[in-house]
């Protein structure tokens, strides 16, 4: 005999399932729990607006980009909250993105990401945000990479 559930019960289960998936995904993106290494990536006093600084994080295989945007950004540090960093691997097929004219651009398939909005994709074939690197600023102006909010393209684990 087939089990039958009411429409109301089906909707309740669906809503609760969707909500629990959303909460789990948000926790993954915004609260990395892996033991990431802290790495000095620059000094805020040496950054120029619009000029990208490339570095590797969390290991030598993973290229990342640090940039002073000149406008406030989600997760930004510094006086203007405008210094951010992201994984440089496009979330479509892993090509190296470049910082051009206030955005990240993938030269392979032309996906574009907004660095002021958590690396949100707004054009192209990529379907997810660029993983943002959590930064910390110390009293000397040194900038440290501390964690990554998302999975680097092509990896089962960031570290």
Secondary structure as a PSIPRED ss2 file (coil, helix, strand):
# PSIPRED VFORMAT (PSIPRED V4.0)

   1 X C   1.000  0.000  0.000
   2 X C   1.000  0.000  0.000
   3 X C   1.000  0.000  0.000
   4 X C   1.000  0.000  0.000
   5 X C   1.000  0.000  0.000
   6 X C   1.000  0.000  0.000
   7 X H   0.000  1.000  0.000
   8 X H   0.000  1.000  0.000
   9 X H   0.000  1.000  0.000
  10 X H   0.000  1.000  0.000
  11 X H   0.000  1.000  0.000
  12 X H   0.000  1.000  0.000
  13 X H   0.000  1.000  0.000
  14 X H   0.000  1.000  0.000
  15 X H   0.000  1.000  0.000
  16 X H   0.000  1.000  0.000
  17 X H   0.000  1.000  0.000
  18 X H   0.000  1.000  0.000
  19 X H   0.000  1.000  0.000
  20 X H   0.000  1.000  0.000
  21 X H   0.000  1.000  0.000
  22 X H   0.000  1.000  0.000
  23 X H   0.000  1.000  0.000
  24 X H   0.000  1.000  0.000
  25 X H   0.000  1.000  0.000
  26 X H   0.000  1.000  0.000
  27 X H   0.000  1.000  0.000
  28 X H   0.000  1.000  0.000
  29 X H   0.000  1.000  0.000
  30 X H   0.000  1.000  0.000
  31 X C   1.000  0.000  0.000
  32 X C   1.000  0.000  0.000
  33 X C   1.000  0.000  0.000
  34 X C   1.000  0.000  0.000
  35 X C   1.000  0.000  0.000
  36 X C   1.000  0.000  0.000
  37 X C   1.000  0.000  0.000
  38 X C   1.000  0.000  0.000
  39 X E   0.000  0.000  1.000
  40 X E   0.000  0.000  1.000
  41 X E   0.000  0.000  1.000
  42 X E   0.000  0.000  1.000
  43 X E   0.000  0.000  1.000
  44 X H   0.000  1.000  0.000
  45 X H   0.000  1.000  0.000
  46 X H   0.000  1.000  0.000
  47 X C   1.000  0.000  0.000
  48 X C   1.000  0.000  0.000
  49 X E   0.000  0.000  1.000
  50 X C   1.000  0.000  0.000
  51 X C   1.000  0.000  0.000
  52 X C   1.000  0.000  0.000
  53 X E   0.000  0.000  1.000
  54 X E   0.000  0.000  1.000
  55 X E   0.000  0.000  1.000
  56 X E   0.000  0.000  1.000
  57 X C   1.000  0.000  0.000
  58 X C   1.000  0.000  0.000
  59 X C   1.000  0.000  0.000
  60 X C   1.000  0.000  0.000
  61 X C   1.000  0.000  0.000
  62 X C   1.000  0.000  0.000
  63 X E   0.000  0.000  1.000
  64 X E   0.000  0.000  1.000
  65 X E   0.000  0.000  1.000
  66 X E   0.000  0.000  1.000
  67 X E   0.000  0.000  1.000
  68 X E   0.000  0.000  1.000
  69 X C   1.000  0.000  0.000
  70 X C   1.000  0.000  0.000
  71 X C   1.000  0.000  0.000
  72 X C   1.000  0.000  0.000
  73 X C   1.000  0.000  0.000
  74 X C   1.000  0.000  0.000
  75 X C   1.000  0.000  0.000
  76 X C   1.000  0.000  0.000
  77 X E   0.000  0.000  1.000
  78 X C   1.000  0.000  0.000
  79 X C   1.000  0.000  0.000
  80 X C   1.000  0.000  0.000
  81 X C   1.000  0.000  0.000
  82 X C   1.000  0.000  0.000
  83 X E   0.000  0.000  1.000
  84 X E   0.000  0.000  1.000
  85 X E   0.000  0.000  1.000
  86 X E   0.000  0.000  1.000
  87 X E   0.000  0.000  1.000
  88 X C   1.000  0.000  0.000
  89 X E   0.000  0.000  1.000
  90 X C   1.000  0.000  0.000
  91 X C   1.000  0.000  0.000
  92 X C   1.000  0.000  0.000
  93 X C   1.000  0.000  0.000
  94 X C   1.000  0.000  0.000
  95 X C   1.000  0.000  0.000
  96 X E   0.000  0.000  1.000
  97 X E   0.000  0.000  1.000
  98 X E   0.000  0.000  1.000
  99 X E   0.000  0.000  1.000
 100 X E   0.000  0.000  1.000
 101 X C   1.000  0.000  0.000
 102 X C   1.000  0.000  0.000
 103 X E   0.000  0.000  1.000
 104 X E   0.000  0.000  1.000
 105 X E   0.000  0.000  1.000
 106 X E   0.000  0.000  1.000
 107 X C   1.000  0.000  0.000
 108 X C   1.000  0.000  0.000
 109 X C   1.000  0.000  0.000
 110 X C   1.000  0.000  0.000
 111 X C   1.000  0.000  0.000
 112 X E   0.000  0.000  1.000
 113 X E   0.000  0.000  1.000
 114 X E   0.000  0.000  1.000
 115 X H   0.000  1.000  0.000
 116 X H   0.000  1.000  0.000
 117 X H   0.000  1.000  0.000
 118 X C   1.000  0.000  0.000
 119 X C   1.000  0.000  0.000
 120 X E   0.000  0.000  1.000
 121 X E   0.000  0.000  1.000
 122 X E   0.000  0.000  1.000
 123 X E   0.000  0.000  1.000
 124 X C   1.000  0.000  0.000
 125 X C   1.000  0.000  0.000
 126 X C   1.000  0.000  0.000
 127 X C   1.000  0.000  0.000
 128 X C   1.000  0.000  0.000
 129 X C   1.000  0.000  0.000
 130 X C   1.000  0.000  0.000
 131 X C   1.000  0.000  0.000
 132 X E   0.000  0.000  1.000
 133 X E   0.000  0.000  1.000
 134 X E   0.000  0.000  1.000
 135 X E   0.000  0.000  1.000
 136 X E   0.000  0.000  1.000
 137 X E   0.000  0.000  1.000
 138 X C   1.000  0.000  0.000
 139 X C   1.000  0.000  0.000
 140 X C   1.000  0.000  0.000
 141 X C   1.000  0.000  0.000
 142 X E   0.000  0.000  1.000
 143 X E   0.000  0.000  1.000
 144 X E   0.000  0.000  1.000
 145 X E   0.000  0.000  1.000
 146 X E   0.000  0.000  1.000
 147 X E   0.000  0.000  1.000
 148 X E   0.000  0.000  1.000
 149 X E   0.000  0.000  1.000
 150 X C   1.000  0.000  0.000
 151 X C   1.000  0.000  0.000
 152 X C   1.000  0.000  0.000
 153 X C   1.000  0.000  0.000
 154 X C   1.000  0.000  0.000
 155 X C   1.000  0.000  0.000
 156 X C   1.000  0.000  0.000
 157 X C   1.000  0.000  0.000
 158 X C   1.000  0.000  0.000
 159 X C   1.000  0.000  0.000
